[in-house]
Each structure stands twice: as structure tokens, then as C-alpha cells.
Amino acid sequence: MSDQPLSQAKKLIHNGRNADARRVLQRALKLDPNNAQARTLLAEISSPRARKGYLQRAAQLSPRHPAAPAEAAALALPTSPLIATSPILFRAIVLIALFILTVVAVMGWGRDRFFPTPTPAPRAVAKGGSLLKATLTYTPTNTPTNTPTITPTFTPTHTPTFTTTPIPTDTPTIPPTFTPSLTFTPRPTNTPRPPTRTSAPLPTLALGGGADGERWIDVNLSKQQVIAYQGVSALASFIVSTGTWQHPTVTGKYNIYVKYVAADMWGPGYYLPKVPYVMYFYQGYGLHGTYWHNNFGTPMSHGCVNLRTTDAAWLFNFASVGTLVNVHY
């Protein structure tokens, strides 16, 4: 076994941290129950009864090493609670006892009177040089000792996160690539095929309009303006955004062929759900409300006529399928 736990325990004992040293030594005995030096160090910081048991067991584990005077004195001398709890005081008493024994031995008198010769007994040494008093019979200690169980270090297991695949619904979400300021109105999917342009009566005005009180819509691409007429009377006008130079709005006279209160529109790189008040007048070109930008008066679309939502609602109620749409510069 590595000497690191023993070295750590000795430092803790030297600093008076007996409880921490006891835990370190008990863990060392868990790993190596036959470590005599660990039992010797435990004896040094244990109660008298427990100390005796530790020393006896250490002697059995190392019978060839002579017993240390310090441990022998610790077994022979009565131990008060103060000594049991103070390793420094205990060491001082042991050193005094050793000094007295040395003086008596050197002087050579009264040795037999003070210290009768004991019956020889097997002696053992613990690893590290500490001497132990040994007996032939192991005497277990009756004092319960706190032997904490080494708790293994918990290593968290990373549970993989499963990403569920959303089920398509009737209301799709806007993809992350959607940029409102750059999104234009596409041609809708499954748009009814526009009817053949009818020969509606031509407007009586120069720009084109309905005669005899007919409702019609004028789209001025130069002014970015839409005017709602009934006959020759202008009922309302709106600032709009028509197609850019890359995607211009068609010019000519057309008729509204389908209306939707809300419709989805999409194209390369964008998706617009529930565009309000849509009125298609030629293929994918139409008039409709706009919630993704507020830059009206500037061409912004893919060819459609973008109106504010409130303006688109008014125009949606004003026009019907067949209403003339006159688009010009």
C-alpha cells in the first residue's frame, strides 16, 4: 500500500487534528487490514482500551519487531481522559517516563525494586520503526469506532437529448431564414387558374376607369399609390409598395379573379403565413395586406401591391370578383 495515507495521518496528528487522522487511517485499513503501522498510529490517538487492542493486533501482524518503549509505557501507564484526547500531553508523559527509565538504567540501582522483570513475551515492530507490545491472543476492542464507508465519487451520466420531429399542422411556423424587410409576395400554390381577360368597359378617364358608376381600382406605380374609384369619383387613396426593379409589377388592365380573407404565401427563402385580405388580379399578382414591413411608398415586393392591413381590409370590402384593376406608370 502507498505510504501517502500514513504520511498524511502523521501530519494531521502533529497538527492536533486527531479526528481527521483517524478517518485517514481507517480508510487505509479498509484497503490494507494487515497494515501494522496504521494500527500503531491509531493506537496513539485512541482511548486506552482501544489503544491496547490496536497495539496487540499490530504486534501479531509484525512479531519480529521489538516493542517500542513509548507504546509499552502507553499500555502500562493509566490514561486519563485528558491524555486520551491530547496527543501532545500523552507524548510529553511518555518522554518523561522514558527519561526516568534511562536514568535508572544508567545508574544501575533499584531497577529490580521499581521494575520487576516481566515474563518474556513475543515482541513485534510496525512498519516505520514504532515499537509495539504484542500478545499471542488477539483481544478485540469493545469500544465502537467510527469507520466511515468511502463514498464513491459520483460521475454523472449524460443522457442524450432526443429532439422530436414536429408533426406538420395547418398553421406552419415562419422559418428562421425569414427576413421581413426582404420578403415579397409569391405566387400562391394551387391558385385557381385566372379566367380569360374579359372585355370590361374601358375607363372613361385618361388613366383608365369604370364607366356608369362602376367600381374600379387604379394602381399608379410611379407614385406608389392606389385609388379606389366609383365611376369617375375617387373614394379613397392609399400609399403602397409595389414590385422592385428585379421583380416589377405587371402593367395593364385586369380583373380580380379570386379573393381570400387570409392566405399563405411562400417562395425561395421565405414563408408568409396567413397574409390578410388577398385579391389576385393576374396569375400570382395581387393586392393584399402587409404585416412584415412598414416601408410603404417604396417598391418592396415581388410584384404584388402591398397595402397596410387596415387599407387592405377597406379595399377588400370595396371590391369584388370581376372588379377592374388598372396598373400603370
Secondary structure, 3 states (H helix, E strand, C coil): CCCHHHHHHHHHHHCCCHHHHHHHHHHHHHHCCCCHHHHHHHHHCCCHHHHHHHHHHHHHHCCCCCCCHHHHHHHHCCCCHHHHHCHHHHHHHHHHHHHHHHHHHHHCCCHHHHCCCCCCCCEEECCCCCEEECCCCCCCCCCCCCCCCCCCCCCCCCCCCCCCCCCCCCCCCCCCCCCHHHCCCCCCCCCCCCCCCCCCCCCCCCCCCCCCCCEEEEEECCCCEEEEEECCEEEEEEECECECCCCCCCCEEEECCEEEEEEEEEECCEEEEEEEEEEEEECCEEEEEECCCCCCCCCCECCCEEEEHHHHHHHHHHCCCCCEEEEEC
